[in-house]
Amino acid sequence: MADLNGGHLVARTLREAGVGHVFTLCGGHILPIYDGCITEGVQVVDMRHEQACAHAADAYARLTRNVGVALVTAGPGVTDAVTGIANAYSARSPVLLIGGAAPLGLRGLGSLQEVEQVDLLRPITKGSWTVSETRQIPEVLTTAIRHALTGRPGPVFVEIPVDLLMTTVEDRMAPIPTAYAHRRPTAPDQASVLELAALLARAERPMIMAGSGVYWDDAAAELRGLAERAGVPVFTNGAGRAASRTTTRNCSPRPAGSRSARPTSCWCWGPRSTSAWAMAGRPRSPRTSGWRWWTAIRWSWGATARWRSA
């Protein structure tokens, strides 16, 4: 049994989540977290601007397939990070932005660097929370991390008032959840797989369009097996291009502006032409509201076919 302050709880929660680095610009509202990072062995990477912190956390998340953490001070520190978080939201990158905040007792009284941060970040994140008690820090952080990594990845924001970071509690009063699963493997629906196989067998000109889910689910080997056995060309888009070199010799990475890299905006025209889509994938977890599709196959019948971007 030991006494820990809120900053130490933040660092320990991040370490238990597999985070080895945090990207930050020093600020008074978040100083206790640095002490905890030193104790827990989480490396603090000091940047020169909060926007760079968010972009670095974005890159870290993409390279590790885990959550990337940006740690910024209250007010202008959080607002400076907005551009990087908006970029992570568009790129579906799991970034955790932790922002300091004014003391709870001074909220609404014009305290130093006080900004309505939670409402500001809500439109460009998967979730935005504030912590109201020190003992809730591990619970709120793990909830945010789960949201960032579950289903379609994306950034999240957690605001922690500075007085909670300095408050000390017994570790038994603030347990760190360990049973929450970020990416529990789940088999695809068998009926959908059989339907996909039947449609593929009838196709005259099949093509696989692989997107970012191939990378985030680390499914390059599965994609390669499907492409080689079916004998069809593979085109990649988004983060799926990272898997192109290890997928198959029939794989062709195309730039984002390429017509072949935008399957959702492609049309097929021609006499008696018929086109269809079939998708197969696996959900990240039982909490996922929809499928995490990683492969799309399109085929068409007709004398001529013409692809055109919308």
N, C-alpha and C positions, 0 to 999 in steps of 0.2 A: 504494500500500500504506500503510495507516494502522492505528494501534492504537486500538481502541474498547473501552470498558468495557461490562459487561452492560446497564447502564441505557441507554446509547446504542444498543445493538443492539435493545432493546425499541422505542425510539422510531422508529428507522429502519424496522423491520419493520412497525410500524403505519402509517407514512407510505406505504410501498410498497403496503399493502393499501387505501389510499384513505381512511384515517381522518384526519380533520382536528381532532378534539377528543377529549379524555379528561376524564372527570368523576371527581374525586378529593377526598379529605380528607387533608391532609398527614400523613405518618407517617415515622418514621425508617427503617423497613425498605424504603421505596421511594424515598428521596430521589434516588439516582442516575438514576432514570428521568426526573425533572423536568429535570435538566440536559440529557439527551438530547432531550427534547421541545422545549426552547428552541432547541437547535442545529438540529433537523430541521424546525422550523416547525409543530409540532403544538401547538395551543392547549390550555392546561391550564385547566380550569374548576373552581375551588375551591368545594366545597359545604360545608354545615355538619353533615352527617351521612352516614355511609356508605350508609344505606338510600336517601337522596336521590340518591346517586351511581348506585346501581343503577337506580332508577326513571328518572333522567335519561338513562342509557345506553339503557334500553329505549325511551324516546321518540325518542331520536336514531336508533336502529335502524329504528323504524317509519317515520320521516319520510324517511330517506335510502335505505331498502331495502338498507342495508349494515350491517356489524357496528357496534354501539355498545360503547364501552369504558368500564368502571369500574375505577379503580385505587385499591386500598385497602391499608392496612397489615396487618401480621400479627395473628393472634389476634382481638381484639374488632373490629378493622376488617373482617375477613372475616365474622365472625358477625353483625355489624350489617347486612351486605349481603344476608343470606340471604332476608329477606322480599321484597326487590326481585327477586332472582334467581328465587325461587319463582313470583312473578307473571309474569316473563318466560317461564318454562317453561310455565306454563298458557296464556299468550298466544302461544306459539310465536314468540318474538321473539329474533333473533340477537344476544345480548349476550355480550361477552367480559369476564369478571371476572378481573383480574390481582391476585393477592394476594402481599404480601411474606411472608417466612417467616424463621425462625431460621436462623443459619449452619449449614451442613452438619455442621461439626465439633462442634456443640453439640446436635445433634438427639437427643432422647430424654433429655437431661440437665436438663430443666426450665428451658430458656432463656427469656428475656423474651418473653412473649406467645406461647408455643408451644402450638399446638392442632393436632389431626389434621384439617387443613383439607380435604385431598383426599377423605377418606372422608365428611366432613360434606357436601360439595357434590355428591357423586356421584349421589344419588337425585333431585336436582332440576336436573340438567344433562344435556346430551347427551354430555358427556365431561369428565373431571377429570384433570389431569396435574400432575406436578411436574418441574422441570428439575434435572438432576444435574450438568451442566457448562455453563460459560458459552457455549461454542461451539454448544451445542444450542438456545440461546434462539430464534433465528429459525426453526429447524425445528419446534420444539414450538408456537410461536405460530401459524405458518402452518397447521399441522395442526389446531389448535383453531379457527381462523377458517374453514377449509374445512368442518369438522364443523358449525359454527354455521350456515353458509349453505347447505349441501347438503341436498337432500331437504326434509323438514319442518324449518323453521328452529327454532332453540332456543338457549338460553344454554350457555356452556362456561366452565370455570375452569382457570386456569393459576397454579400456585404457583412463585414464584422466590425462593430463599433470598437474603438480603441480601449474603452474601459473594460470590455469583456476579454480582450486579449491580455490585459494585465491582471485580471481577477484569477485567484488561485482556487482550485477545487481538488478534491481527492480523485484519483484516477478511477476508483470504482464507481464514482458518481457520473463519470463520462466515458462509458465503454465505447470502444471503436468497433463498429459492425464489421464482421468478417465473412458473413454468410451470403452477402449480396453478390450476385453473378452478373458480370458485364456482358459476356458473350457466351452464353450457354449454348453449345452446339445442339441444333434441332434438325432432325431429318426433314426433307421436303415432303409435301403431300404426295403419296404414291399415285393417286389418280391423276394428278397434274403431270407427273413425270411420264406416266404411260401415254397420256394424251399428247404430250410433247413428242415422244418417240414416234407415235403413229403419224403425226403431222409431218415430222421431219422425213419419215420414210416415203411419204407421198410427194415431197417437194422436188421440183425440177432444178431450181437454182437456189439452194439454201445458202444463207450467210449468217454468221454469228456476230452479233454486236455486243461487245463486253464493256461494261462501264466500271465505275469506281468501286462497286461492291466486290469485284474480283480482288482488288487490292485490300480493302478493309477486312474482308473475310479470309484473306490469305488463301484464295481458291484458284491460284494459277495452275496447280497440278490437276485439279478437277477439270478446269477448262481445257487444258492440254489433252487430257484423256478423251474428252468429248469431241474436240476438234479432230484429233487424229483418227479416232474410230469412225466418225461420221464422214471424214474426208472433205470438210468444208472450210472455206477461208474464214479468217477471224479478223475483224476490225475492232480497234479499241478506242475508248474515249475517256476523258477525265483521268482519274487516278489509275484506271485500268491500263493505261499505256505503260505503267511501270512493270506490268507483267508480260509485256509483249516479247521481250528478249528471251524469257524462259518458258514461253507458252508453246509455240510451234513455228516451224518454218513458214507455214501458211499465214502467219499473223502479220498484220500490217498496221503499225501505229499511225494515226492520221492526226494532223493538227486540229485544234478546236474549230477552226473556221472551215474545215473540209466538209464537203457535202456528205461524204461517207461517215463522218463522225457525228452526224446529227440525225439518228434514225427516227426520232419522234417527229421530225418535221419533213420527212421524205415521203413522197407520193409515188405511186406506180401507175402509169397510164398505158393503154394499148387496147387493141381489139380483143374482146372477150377476156380481158385481164381480170384476174382475181388476186387479191393480196390478203395476207393475214399475218397476225403476230402470235407467237407463243412464248411464254416466259416461264422460267423455272428458277427457283432459288430456295433460300432457307431463311426463316425469321431469326433475328438475333436472340430473342428470348420470348417466353410466353407473354410478356408485356407488350410486345410489338403489335401495333395496331394494324399493320399491313405487311405484306411480304417484302423482304429485302431482295429484290430481283438482281441477279447477276448476269444472266444471259438472255438475249433476245434473238429470236430467229425469224427471219422474214423470207417468204418465198412468193413467187408470182407465176401465173400462167398467162400466156398470150403471145402474140406474134412479136410485139415490141414492148420494151419496158424503158421508161424514162424516169430518172431520179431527179428530183428538183427540191431545193431547199425552200422552205416557206419564207 
